[in-house]
Each structure stands twice: as C-alpha cells, then as structure tokens.
C-alpha cells in the first residue's frame, strides 16, 4: 500500500531527476509535443476527436521521446564540447553544423523510421526518403538556423533540449503534413519550391 509519505518521496525523487537530467526532461517534453503536432496536422485534415488516428499519434510520441530527444541531446552535447564558450559567434558555428550534420540525419531518420513503424517495407521507406527529403530539408533551412542560433547563443545548455522541443511543435505538424502527402500533392508542393525543382533536374 502506497502511503502519503512514500508518494511524497517518490514525487521528490522524480522532481530531482527531471531537474538534474536534461535528457529526461527533453524526452518527457517530446513525448507530449510530438503527438500534439500530429493531432494538429490531423485537425487540419478536418478530423474530429473520434476520427483521429491514435496509432499515428502514439508513433509520434514514441519516435519523439525515444529517438529524437536522445539523439538531439547528445548532438548538442557534442557541439558544446567542440565550442564550450557561449557567444553569438559560437552559436552561429553550432547552428551551421546543426544544419549540415544533424538536420539531414533528422529528416532522413524521420521518413525512414516512421515509415517502417507503419509496417511498410524497407524499399517503401527508402522511397519515402527519396521523395520527401529535399522538400522538407529546404523548408528547414529557412527556419532552424535562426532558432538554433538563438538556442546555442542565449539558452543555457540544460534547457536547450526543452527549447527545441517547444520550437518543434509547428515543425512536427509540418513533418506530419508532408508525411501524409500522396504523390500528386507532393508534386504540387514541389512546384512551390522552384529552386529545389531546378536543383533536382
């Protein structure tokens, strides 16, 4: 039987872990915000509460908390070891590295692993990456360099993962939107990215 004293002790330990373990805080945040992004995207599809694809929501929660949060946490720790001084200049360096290294990795991982989590084949997952990587990455280049420069320049290291998770709410909705695109809508989406279209010809 759980007494009030033991419950209080358990709660205190949990608070201590959350306060001292940035990755744990990030995992909790991503487990909430990524499925919220999926729900926002499904709402834009005019779905009602009873029509939501809850399995899809669960996939986003698992992917965000168990994959995105840990990989991003360790990548940001790596950049902190490379440039330990916090300044605008080092923040720009880190943001550039983020877009050159982690950005492509994150976009590829999202389409590859989320497609596999839908019980589709490896070939289907690779096709998903091939078709949707560049349109997604190009949009990310318009958003994340600014957000990550702010993050690396002004946000304390212990709070950076939380900062990114909050910023990624709309981004996750965008990822979910592109993830659900069929070939026709994807082609139309690419038509609004002329520089991308020329680069792929």
C-alpha positions in Angstrom: 0.0 0.0 0.0 1.3 3.4 -1.0 1.3 5.9 1.9 1.3 9.6 1.5 4.9 9.7 2.8 6.1 7.2 0.2 4.2 9.0 -2.5 5.8 12.3 -1.5 9.3 10.7 -1.5 8.6 9.2 -5.0 7.4 12.6 -6.2 10.5 14.3 -4.8 12.8 11.8 -6.5 11.0 12.3 -9.8 11.3 16.1 -9.5 15.0 15.7 -8.8 15.6 13.5 -11.8 13.7 15.9 -14.1 15.6 18.9 -12.6 19.0 17.3 -13.0 18.7 15.2 -16.1 18.1 17.4 -19.2 17.6 14.4 -21.5 14.8 13.1 -19.3 13.1 16.4 -19.3 13.5 16.5 -23.1 12.1 13.0 -23.5 9.0 14.0 -21.4 8.6 17.2 -23.5 8.9 15.4 -26.8 6.5 12.6 -25.7 3.9 15.3 -25.4 4.7 17.9 -28.1 5.3 15.5 -31.0 2.0 13.7 -30.7 0.4 17.1 -30.3 1.9 18.1 -33.6 0.4 15.0 -35.1 -3.0 16.0 -33.7 -2.7 19.5 -35.1 -2.0 18.1 -38.5 -4.9 15.7 -38.3 -7.1 18.6 -37.2 -6.1 20.4 -40.3 -7.4 17.4 -42.2 -10.8 18.3 -40.7 -10.8 15.2 -38.4 -12.8 15.2 -35.2 -11.8 13.7 -31.9 -13.4 10.3 -32.7 -11.7 10.2 -36.1 -8.2 10.8 -35.0 -5.6 8.1 -35.9 -4.5 7.4 -32.4 -2.0 4.8 -33.6 -0.3 7.5 -35.6 -0.3 9.8 -32.5 1.3 7.0 -30.5 4.0 6.5 -33.1 4.9 10.2 -33.0 5.1 10.1 -29.2 7.4 7.1 -29.2 9.6 8.5 -32.0 9.9 11.9 -30.4 10.6 10.7 -26.9 12.7 7.6 -27.6 14.6 8.7 -30.7 14.6 12.5 -31.3 15.2 13.6 -27.7 18.2 11.3 -27.1 19.9 11.9 -30.4 19.5 15.6 -30.3 20.6 15.7 -26.7 23.9 14.0 -27.4 24.5 16.0 -30.6 24.1 19.3 -28.7 26.5 18.0 -26.0 29.0 17.3 -28.8 28.7 20.9 -30.1 29.2 22.2 -26.5 32.4 20.2 -26.3 33.6 21.5 -29.6 32.8 25.1 -28.7 32.4 25.4 -24.9 32.2 29.2 -24.9 28.7 30.6 -25.2 28.6 33.6 -27.6 26.8 34.7 -30.8 29.8 33.6 -32.9 30.0 30.1 -31.5 26.2 29.9 -31.6 26.3 30.6 -35.4 29.1 27.9 -35.8 26.9 25.4 -33.9 23.8 26.3 -35.9 25.6 25.8 -39.2 27.0 22.4 -38.0 23.5 21.5 -36.9 22.1 22.1 -40.3 24.9 20.4 -42.1 25.1 17.3 -39.9 22.1 16.8 -37.6 19.5 18.3 -40.0 19.9 15.8 -42.8 20.2 13.0 -40.3 17.0 14.0 -38.6 15.0 14.4 -41.8 16.2 11.1 -43.2 15.6 9.3 -39.9 12.0 10.7 -39.6 10.8 9.4 -43.0 12.8 6.2 -42.8 11.8 5.1 -39.3 8.3 6.5 -39.3 7.5 4.6 -42.5 9.0 1.4 -41.0 6.8 2.0 -37.9 3.8 2.0 -40.2 4.7 -1.7 -41.0 5.8 -0.8 -44.5 8.8 -2.3 -46.3 12.4 -1.1 -46.4 12.1 -0.2 -50.1 8.9 1.8 -49.3 10.8 3.6 -46.5 13.7 4.4 -48.8 11.3 5.7 -51.5 9.7 8.0 -48.9 13.1 9.4 -48.0 14.0 9.9 -51.7 10.7 11.7 -52.5 10.4 13.9 -49.4 13.9 14.6 -48.1 14.8 17.6 -50.2 11.4 19.5 -50.0 11.5 19.1 -46.2 15.1 20.0 -45.7 14.8 23.1 -47.8 12.0 24.4 -45.6 14.0 23.5 -42.5 16.9 25.7 -43.8 14.5 28.7 -43.7 13.6 28.1 -40.0 16.1 26.2 -37.9 19.3 28.2 -38.5 17.7 31.2 -36.8 16.1 29.2 -34.0 19.3 27.2 -33.3 21.5 30.3 -33.3 19.3 31.8 -30.6 19.4 28.4 -28.8 23.1 28.0 -28.8 23.9 31.7 -28.1 21.5 32.5 -25.3 19.8 29.4 -23.8 21.6 27.6 -21.0 22.8 24.1 -22.1 20.5 22.4 -19.6 17.4 24.0 -21.2 18.3 23.7 -24.9 16.5 20.4 -25.5 13.3 21.8 -24.0 13.7 25.0 -26.1 14.0 22.9 -29.3 11.1 20.7 -28.3 8.8 23.8 -27.9 10.0 25.3 -31.2 9.5 22.0 -33.0 5.7 21.9 -32.3 4.8 23.6 -35.6 7.7 21.9 -37.3 6.3 18.5 -36.2 2.9 19.4 -37.7 4.7 20.3 -40.9 6.5 17.0 -40.9 3.3 15.1 -40.3 1.7 17.1 -43.1 4.4 16.2 -45.6 4.5 12.6 -44.3 0.8 12.1 -45.3 1.2 13.6 -48.7 0.4 11.4 -51.7 2.4 11.7 -55.0 0.0 14.3 -56.5 0.1 16.7 -53.5 3.8 16.2 -53.2 4.4 17.2 -56.8 2.2 20.3 -56.2 4.2 21.1 -53.1 7.5 20.9 -55.0 6.1 23.2 -57.7 6.1 26.0 -55.0 9.8 25.4 -54.5 11.3 26.4 -57.9 15.0 26.4 -56.7 14.6 22.9 -55.5 12.9 21.8 -58.7 15.8 23.2 -60.8 18.4 21.6 -58.5 16.8 18.2 -59.0 16.7 18.4 -62.8 
